[in-house]
Amino acid sequence: MEEQVKTYYISLDKRTVSEVSVPDTVEYEVRATPSQIVKFENILQDNDAKEFEFAIKNIPFKPFAEKEVDEMREESDDNVMAAYHFIYQYGTEETRKKIKEIGSTK
């Protein structure tokens, strides 16, 4: 049985995916299958986990571990770009326009 494409609203600020638009929230409308949304949520969770793991390991003991901070930023940037690419790929025309305006499709 093939999955049905549905409309979802993604808020990167709040790190949420919903089937209902929330007023006064910066969100992006996408059309995707439930399994595609699960993959997207894994991108968000992966970034949260990496940030938490880094803080637990390094902040109390190595507050100036610049190399590790730079590596964490690169991983975080990669996840953020993956999130924007997903939103652009599955986004509506209005969503794609918003993404182009902020310059995140490069």
Contact map, one row per residue, 1 for C-alpha under 8 A:
1110000000000000000000000000000000000000000000000000000000000000000000000000000000000000000000000000000000
1111000000000000000000000000000000000000000000000000000000000000000000000000000000000000000000000000000000
1111100000000000000000000000000011000000000000000000000000000000000000000000000000000000000000000000000000
0111110000000000000000000000000011000000000000000000000000000000000000000000000000000000000000000000000000
0011111000000000000000000000001111000000000000000000000000000000000000000000000000000000000000000000000000
0001111100000000000000000000001111000000000000000000000000000000000000000000000000000000000000000000000000
0000111110000000001000000000111100000000000000000000000000000000000000000000000000000000000000000000000000
0000011111000000111100000000111100000000000000000000000000000000000000000000000000000000000000000000000000
0000001111100000111110000011110000000000000000000000000000000000000000000000000000000000000000000000000000
0000000111110011110000000011110000000000000000000000000000000000000000000000000000000000000000000000000000
0000000011111111100000001111000000000000000000000000000000000000000000000000000000000000000000000000000000
0000000001111111000000000110000000000000000000000000000000000000000000000000000000000000000000000000000000
0000000000111110000000000100000000000000000000000000000000000000000000000000000000000000000000000000000000
0000000000111111000000000000000000000000000000000000000000000000000000000000000000000000000000000000000000
0000000001111111100000000000000000000000000100000000000000000000000000000000000000000000000000000000000000
0000000001110111110000000000000000000000000000000000000000000000000000000000000000000000000000000000000000
0000000111100011111000000000000000000000100000000000000000000000000000000000000000000000000000000000000000
0000000111000001111110000000000000000000000000000000000000000000000000000000000000000000000000000000000000
0000001110000000111110000000000000000000000000000000000000000000000000000000000000000000000000000000000000
0000000110000000011111000000000000000000000000000000000000000000000000000000000000000000000000000000000000
0000000010000000011111100010000000000000000000000000000000000000000000000000000000000000000000000000000000
0000000000000000000111111000000000000000000000000000000000000000000000000000000000000000000000000000000000
0000000000000000000011111000000000000000000000000000000000000000000000000000000000000000000000000000000000
0000000000000000000001111100000000000000000000000000000000000000000000000000000000000000000000000000000000
0000000000100000000001111110000000000000000000000000000000000000000000000000000000000000000000000000000000
0000000000111000000000011111000000000000000000000000000000000000000000000000000000000000000000000000000000
0000000011110000000010001111100000000000000000000000000000000000000000000000000000000000000000000000000000
0000000011100000000000000111110000000000000000000000000000000000000000000000000000000010001000100000000000
0000001111000000000000000011111000000000000000000000000000000000000000000000000000000010001100100000000000
0000001111000000000000000001111100000000000000000000000000000000000000000000000000000010011100100000000000
0000111100000000000000000000111110000000000000000000000000000000000000000000000000000000011100000000000000
0000111100000000000000000000011111011000000000000000000000000000000000000000000000000000010000000000000000
0011110000000000000000000000001111111000000000000000000000000000000000000000000000000000000000000000000000
0011110000000000000000000000000111111100000000000000000000000000000000000000000000000000000000000000000000
0000000000000000000000000000000011111110000000000000000000000000000000000000000000000000000000000000000000
0000000000000000000000000000000111111111000000000000000000000000000000000000000000000000000000000000000000
0000000000000000000000000000000111111111100000000000000000000000000000000000000000000000000000000000000000
0000000000000000000000000000000001111111110000000000000000000000000000000000000000000000000000000000000000
0000000000000000000000000000000000111111111000000000000000000000000000000000000000000000000000000000000000
0000000000000000000000000000000000011111111100000000000000000000000000000000000000100100000000000000000000
0000000000000000100000000000000000001111111110000000000000000000000000000000000000000000000000000000000000
0000000000000000000000000000000000000111111111000000000000000000000000000000000000000000000000000000000000
0000000000000000000000000000000000000011111111100000000000000000000000000000001001100000000000000000000000
0000000000000010000000000000000000000001111111110000000000000000000000000000001000100000000000000000000000
0000000000000000000000000000000000000000111111111000000000000000000000000000000000000000000000000000000000
0000000000000000000000000000000000000000011111111100000000000000000000000000001000000000000000000000000000
0000000000000000000000000000000000000000001111111110000000000000000000000011001000000000000000000000000000
0000000000000000000000000000000000000000000111111111000000000000000000000000000000000000000000000000000000
0000000000000000000000000000000000000000000011111111100000000000000000000000000000000000000000000000000000
0000000000000000000000000000000000000000000001111111110000000000000000010001000000000000000000000000000000
0000000000000000000000000000000000000000000000111111111000000000000000010001000000000000000000000000000000
0000000000000000000000000000000000000000000000011111111100000000000000000000000000000000000000000000000000
0000000000000000000000000000000000000000000000001111111110000000000000000000000000000000000000000000000000
0000000000000000000000000000000000000000000000000111111111100000000000010000000000000000000000000000000000
0000000000000000000000000000000000000000000000000011111111110000000000000000000000000000000000000000000000
0000000000000000000000000000000000000000000000000001111111110000000000000000000000000000000000000000000000
0000000000000000000000000000000000000000000000000000111111111000000000000000000000000000000000000000000000
0000000000000000000000000000000000000000000000000000011111111110100000000000000000000000000000000000000000
0000000000000000000000000000000000000000000000000000011111111110000000000000000000000000000000000000000000
0000000000000000000000000000000000000000000000000000001111111110000000000000000000000000000000000000000000
0000000000000000000000000000000000000000000000000000000011111110000000000000000000000000000000000000000000
0000000000000000000000000000000000000000000000000000000001111111100000000000000000000000000000000000000000
0000000000000000000000000000000000000000000000000000000001111111100000000000000000000000000000000000000000
0000000000000000000000000000000000000000000000000000000000000111110000000000000000000000000000000000000000
0000000000000000000000000000000000000000000000000000000001000111111110000000000000000000000000000000000000
0000000000000000000000000000000000000000000000000000000000000001111111000000000000000000000000000000000000
0000000000000000000000000000000000000000000000000000000000000000111111100000000000000000000000000000000000
0000000000000000000000000000000000000000000000000000000000000000111111110000000000000000000000000000000000
0000000000000000000000000000000000000000000000000000000000000000111111111000000000000000000000000000000000
0000000000000000000000000000000000000000000000000000000000000000011111111100000000000000000000000000000000
0000000000000000000000000000000000000000000000000000000000000000001111111110000000000000000000000000000000
0000000000000000000000000000000000000000000000000110010000000000000111111111000000000000000000000000000000
0000000000000000000000000000000000000000000000000000000000000000000011111111100000000000000000000000000000
0000000000000000000000000000000000000000000000000000000000000000000001111111110000000000000000000000000000
0000000000000000000000000000000000000000000000100000000000000000000000111111111000000000000000000000000000
0000000000000000000000000000000000000000000000100110000000000000000000011111111100000000000000000000000000
0000000000000000000000000000000000000000000000000000000000000000000000001111111110000000000000000000000000
0000000000000000000000000000000000000000000000000000000000000000000000000111111111000000000000000000000000
0000000000000000000000000000000000000000001101100000000000000000000000000011111111100000000000000000000000
0000000000000000000000000000000000000000000000000000000000000000000000000001111111110000000000000000000000
0000000000000000000000000000000000000000000000000000000000000000000000000000111111111000000000000000000100
0000000000000000000000000000000000000000001000000000000000000000000000000000011111111100000000000000000000
0000000000000000000000000000000000000001001100000000000000000000000000000000001111111110000000000000000000
0000000000000000000000000000000000000000000000000000000000000000000000000000000111111111000000000010000110
0000000000000000000000000000000000000000000000000000000000000000000000000000000011111111100000000000000110
0000000000000000000000000000000000000001000000000000000000000000000000000000000001111111111000000000000000
0000000000000000000000000001110000000000000000000000000000000000000000000000000000111111111000110000000000
0000000000000000000000000000000000000000000000000000000000000000000000000000000000011111111000110010000010
0000000000000000000000000000000000000000000000000000000000000000000000000000000000001111111000000000000000
0000000000000000000000000000011100000000000000000000000000000000000000000000000000000111111100000000000000
0000000000000000000000000001111000000000000000000000000000000000000000000000000000000111111111110000000000
0000000000000000000000000000111000000000000000000000000000000000000000000000000000000000011111110000000000
0000000000000000000000000000000000000000000000000000000000000000000000000000000000000000001111111000000000
0000000000000000000000000000000000000000000000000000000000000000000000000000000000000000001111111100000000
0000000000000000000000000001110000000000000000000000000000000000000000000000000000000011001111111110000000
0000000000000000000000000000000000000000000000000000000000000000000000000000000000000011001111111111000000
0000000000000000000000000000000000000000000000000000000000000000000000000000000000000000000011111111100000
0000000000000000000000000000000000000000000000000000000000000000000000000000000000000000000001111111110000
0000000000000000000000000000000000000000000000000000000000000000000000000000000000010001000000111111111110
0000000000000000000000000000000000000000000000000000000000000000000000000000000000000000000000011111111110
0000000000000000000000000000000000000000000000000000000000000000000000000000000000000000000000001111111000
0000000000000000000000000000000000000000000000000000000000000000000000000000000000000000000000000111111100
0000000000000000000000000000000000000000000000000000000000000000000000000000000000000000000000000011111111
0000000000000000000000000000000000000000000000000000000000000000000000000000000010011000000000000011011111
0000000000000000000000000000000000000000000000000000000000000000000000000000000000011001000000000011001111
0000000000000000000000000000000000000000000000000000000000000000000000000000000000000000000000000000001111
